Amino acid sequence: MPLDKPLSTFEGFICGGIAASIAVTVSNPAEVAKTRLQLQGELAKSGGTKVYKNALDVFAKTWRNEGLRGMQRGLGPAYAYQILLNGSRLGFYEPFRRNINRFVGYAPEDHIPVTSIMAGASSGAVGASFGNPLFLIKARMQAYSPALPVGAQHYYRSSFDALSTIFRAEGYRGLVRGMDAAILRTSMGSSVQLPSYNFTKNQIVKRGIMPADSALTFLASSSVSGICVCIVMQPADTALTRMYNQPTIRRDDGKLKGTLYRNPIDCLWKTFKAEGVRGWYKGSTAHFLRIAPHTIITLTANDLIINLYKKARDRRS
């Protein structure tokens, strides 16, 4: 079996899920900080009461008042979500890209910017759809603070308690709440994550700066990718957090609806009217502190895991 034989979709899914699980352990505290900053002063024209001054202040106050448990709130569903999201995003990206290339008349192995972006967005949308219930409870668990609450507060004893509570109160619709925002957010991030990573990596290798299998090549490529993802995804990420966490009321027909936003576009528009463009980018420093190491570790670990797996697979054959 040749070393360069592409991984199957299932193999890519497993490798991507393992890499993402390693990354989320490191990046989850920054995700907690980002979530709380995004909800602080929600729809308040004057900015509202500031519980937290910045990302470092969130870290300090959360550690002081809630300890390690507070810093790692939502870690359980974050693991499951990352396996589904990045397993899908990393596992489906290459099959999607190759098939899209074939469909439009290019060689499967060619890296075409447009088809790469389409493949990234599509694989991200699949992962976001699969993982929506987990991202929903993760965001609510990370927003919850018994000491310094911001935004609507939802207390759950565990991930299973969260899923069962939402299902009992809202049914299946409650578990898919915010899926449109999740698909928008993840498609935007995925559309640039792998294309920018692969483009940077190819340029580094093509120009002879570093070899293809160097850990420094993986590190440099994933750093560029993390910056691109943060810039493109931040407004949709803010909309998603707020839609997930908004309080709900029961309509006359018995269905629950959000009290603040109808959809992600409505959320972005209301946020802009009340808080300006700065409202879209609330928590952007914390977002970068999360997305940079998360992207670097995920993509670097993914490449290293794939290389190790291919070598082990080929030795067996």
BAVEXZA-126426 format. One record per residue: residue in one letter; y negated, z negated, x of N, C-alpha, C in turn. Coordinates in steps of 0.1 Angstrom, whole numbers, plus 5000, padded with zeros to 4 digits. Layout:
BEGIN
AYZXYZXYZX...
end
This chain:
BEGIN
M501250005009500050005000498850005009P497850095007496750105016495749995013L495049945024494149835023493049855014D492549985012491350015004491750044990K492950024986493350044972492449954963P491750004953490949924944491749814937L491149704934491749594927491949644912S492949584905493049614891491949534884T491649564871490649484864491049334863F492349304861492749164861492549094874E492949164885492749104899491249074901G490349174898488949154899488349044891F488949034879488448924870488848784876I490048774881490448644887489648604899C489448704908488648684921487248644917G486648724908485248694904485148554897G486048514889486048384883486148274893I486948284903487048184913485748174921A485248284925483948284933482848214925A482748254912481648194904481848044902S483047994901483347854899482847774911I483047834923482547774935481047764935A480447874931478947874931478347784921V478947764909478247684899478247544902T479247494910479247354914477947324922V477447414930476247394938475047424930S475047514921473847564914473547484901N474447414896474247344883473147254882P472847164892471647074891470347154889A470247264896469047354894468947414880E470147444874470247494860469747384850V470047264853469647154844468147144845A467547144857466047144859465447264852K465947374854465347504847465347484832T466447444827466547434812465547334807R465347224813464347124808462947164810L462647234821461247294823460947404813Q461947484809461747584799461447534785L461947414782461747354769460547264768Q460047224780458847144780457647214775G456947154766455747214760455947344752E457147344746457547464738456547494727L455947624727455047674718453747584716A453447514727452247434727451147504734K450047534727448947624734448347544746S448247414745447647344756448647304767G449847344765450947314774451747184770G451147104761451846994756451946884766T452646774762452846664771453846694782K453446674795454246714806455146594810V456346604808457346494812457646524827Y457746644831458146684844457046774850K456646744863455546824869456146954875N457346954880457947074887459447054889A460047144895461547134896461947014904L461246984915461546874923461446744916D460346734907460146624899461346604889V461846714883463046704875464146644882F464446694894465546644902465346494904A464146444908463946304912464146214899K463446254888463546174876464946174870T465646284870466946294865467946204873W467846214886468646134895468345984893R467045944892466745804890467145744877N467045824866467345774853468745804848E469445914853470745954848471745964858G471345954871472345964882473046094883L474146094890474946224892475346284879R475646204869476146264857474946344850G473746294852472646374846472346504854M472546494867472346614875473346724872Q474546684868475646774866475946784851R474946764842475246774828475646924825G476646934816477047074812477947144823L478447064833479247134843480547184838G481247114829482447154823482447284817P481547304806481447434800480847544810A480147494820479547594830480647654838Y481747574841482847634848483547744839A483847704827484547794818483647924816Y482347904814481448014811481448104823Q481348054835481248134847482548214849I483648154846484948234848484948354838L484448334826484448444816483348544819L482148494823481048584825481248664838N481348584849481448654862482848724864G483848664858485148734858485048874852S484348874841484049004834483149084842R481949024846480949104853481449164866L482149084874482649134886483949214885G484749174875486049244873485849374866F484949384857484849514849483849614855Y483049564865481949644870482549774877E483449754886483949874893484749974883P485649924874486250014865485150084856F484150014851483150074843482350184851R482050144864481250234872481950364875R483250354878484050464882484250554869N484450494858484650574846483450644841I482250574842481050634839480750754848N480950734861480850844871481650964867R482950944864483751054859483251124847F482751044838482251094825481051184827V480151154836478951234839479151334850G480351344856480651444865480551414880Y480451284883480351244897481751194902A481851184915483151134921483150984918P484250924914484350784911483850694922E484050724934483650634945482150644949D481350744943479950764946479150644940H478150594947477250494942475950554937I475950584924474750644918473950534911P472650524914471850414909471950404894V471750514886471750504872473050464866T474250514871475550474866475850334870S475350294882475650154887474850054878I473650084874472850004865473549994851M474050114846474750114833476050034834A476750044845477949964846477749814847G476649784854476249634856475849584842A475049654835474549604822475749594812S476649694812477749694803478749574806S479049554819480049454822479349314819G478049304821477349174818477349144803A477149254795477149234780478549184776V479649244781480949194778481149054781G480749014793480848874797480048774789A478848814785477948734777478548714763S479148814758479748804744480948714745F481848724755482948634756482548484758G481448464766481048334770480048264761N479548334751478348284743478548134738P479648104732479847964727479747864738L480247894750480147804761478747794767F478047904767476647894772475747814762L476047834749475347754739475447604741I476747554743476847414744476447364758K476547454768476047414781474547394781A473847484775472347464774471947344767R472647314756472347194748472647064755M473747064762474146944770473246924782Q472747034788471847024799470446974795A470047014783468746974777468646824773Y469846774770469946634765469646534776S468646444773468346334783468046214775P468846104777468545984770467245914774A466845944786465645874792464345954790L464346084793463146164793463446294785P463546294772463846414764462746514763V463146634763462146744761462946844751G462146904742462846994732463746924723A464346994714465346934705466546874713Q467046764708468046694715469446704707H470446744714471746744708472746664717Y473346564712474246474720475646514716Y476446544726477846564724478646484734R479846424730480646344739481346434750S481646554746482346644755482146784750S482746884758482647024754483447044741F484546984740485346994728484646944716D484046824718483246764707482046854703A481446914713480347014710480847124701L481947194706482447304698482847274684S483547154683484047114670482847074661T481847004666480746964658479947084653I479747184662478947304658479747384647F481147394650481947474640481947404627R482147274626482147204613480847214606A479747214613478447214607477947364603E478347454611477747594609478847704609G480147664611481147764611481047864623Y481747974622481748074632480348114637R479448134627478148174630477448084639G477747954639477047864648477447884663L478747924665479247954678478748084684V478248174676477748304681476248304680R475648184677474148174676473548214690G472548304690471848344702472648444710M473648514704474448604712473548724716D472648764707471748884710470948854722A470448724723469548684734470448674747A471748634745472648624757472948754762I473148854753473448994758472249054765L471049034759469849084765469649024779R469748894780469548824793470548864803T471848864800472848894810472849044813S472649134804472549274807471449304817M470249234814469149254824469449204838G470149084839470449034852471549114858S472549154850473749224856473349374860S472349424853471949564856471349574870V470849464876470349474889471149394899Q472049294895472749214904473649294914L474649354908475549424917475049554922P474249634915473649754921472749724933S471849614932471049584943471849524955Y472949454952473749394962474449514969N475049604962475749714968474849804976F473649834970472649914977472249854990T471949724990471549655002472649655013K473849625008475049625017475249765023N475249865015475450005020474350045031Q473150005028472050035037472249965051I472649835050472849755062473949815071V475049855064476149915071475850055076K475150135068474850275071473850285083R472950185084471950185095472450115107G473750065107474350005118473749865121I473149805112472549675114473649565116M474649565107475749475107476949545102P478149505106479349565100479649525086A480449605079480649585065481349455062D482249415071483049295068482449165073S481149165077480549055083480048955072A480248825074479648735064478148735063L477548775074476048785074475648905065T476449015065476149125057476149085042F477249005039477348955025476248865021L475848785031474748685028473348755026A473048855035471848925033471749005020S472849075017472949155005472749064993S473448954992473348874980472048794979S471348774990469948714990469048814983V469048934987468249044980468549054965S469849054962470249054949469748944940G469848824946469348704939467848714935I467048764944465648774942465448874930C466148984931465949094920466349034906V467448964906467948904893466948804888C466348724896465448624891464248684885I463648784892462448854887462748924873V463848994872464149074860464548984848M465348884851465948804840465248684835Q464148644842463548514838462948514823P462248614819461748604805462848594794A463848674796465048674787465748544788D465848484800466448354802465748244794T464448244795463648144788463848164772A463848284768464148314753465448254749L466448284758467848234754467948084753T467348014763467347864763466747814751R465647864747464847814735465647854722M466247964721466948004709468147914707Y468847894718470047804718469747664713N468547614718468247474716467347444704Q466947544697466047524686466747444675P465947364667466547294656466847394645T467747354636468047444625467847374611I467747454600467647404587468647484578R469047424567469947494558469247574547R469447694546468847784536469447754522D468847814512469347794498470747844497D471147954505472548004504473547924512G473047814518473947724525474047754540K473547874544473647904558472447844566L472747814579471747744588470947854595K469747834597468847924605467947844614G467547904625466647844634465247824628T464647714631463347684625462147754633L462447794645461347844653461347994656Y462548054658462648194662463748264654R463448394650464448474643465348544653N464848594665465648664674464948654688P465548714699464948694712463548754713I463348874706462048934707460948854700D461348794689460448704682460048584691C461048534698460848414707459948454718L460148574724459248614735457848634730W457648684718456348714713455648584709K456348494703455648364699455348284712T456248284722455948224734454748274741F454648414741453448474747452148434740K452148434726450948404719450548264721A451548164722451148024724450947984738E451648044748451647994761451248104772G451148224767450848334777452048374785V451848464795452948514803453548394811R452748294814453248174821454448114814G454348124800455448064792456748124794W456748264797457948334799458548294812Y457748254822458148224835458248064838K458247984827458447844829459747824836G459747734845461047694852461447804862S460547894866460948004875461347954889T460647854893461047794906462447734906A462747664895464047604894465047714891H464647824884465547934882465948004895F464948014904465248074917466147984926L465847854925466647754932468147754927R468247804914469647814909470247954912I469448054909470048194910470248234924A469348194934469548234948470848184954P471048054954472348004960473548054951H473348054938474448094929474848244932T473848334933474148474936474748484950I474148424959474648434973476048384974I476348264969477748214970478748294962T478348334949479248414941479648544948L478648624952478948754958479548744971T479048654980479648634993481148584991A481348484983482648434981483548544975N483048624966483748724959484348824969D483448874978483848964988484848904998L484648785002485648715011486948695004I486948654991488148624984488948764982I488148864979488848994977489449044990N488749035001489349075014490548995017L490548865015491748775018492848815009Y492548834996493548874986494249004990K493449104994493949234997494849225010K494449145019495249135031496649065028A496548965019497748895015498648985007R498049064998498749164990499449264998D498749315008499349425016500449375026R500249245030501349185038502649175030R502549145017503749125009504449265007S503549365006504149495003504649565016
end
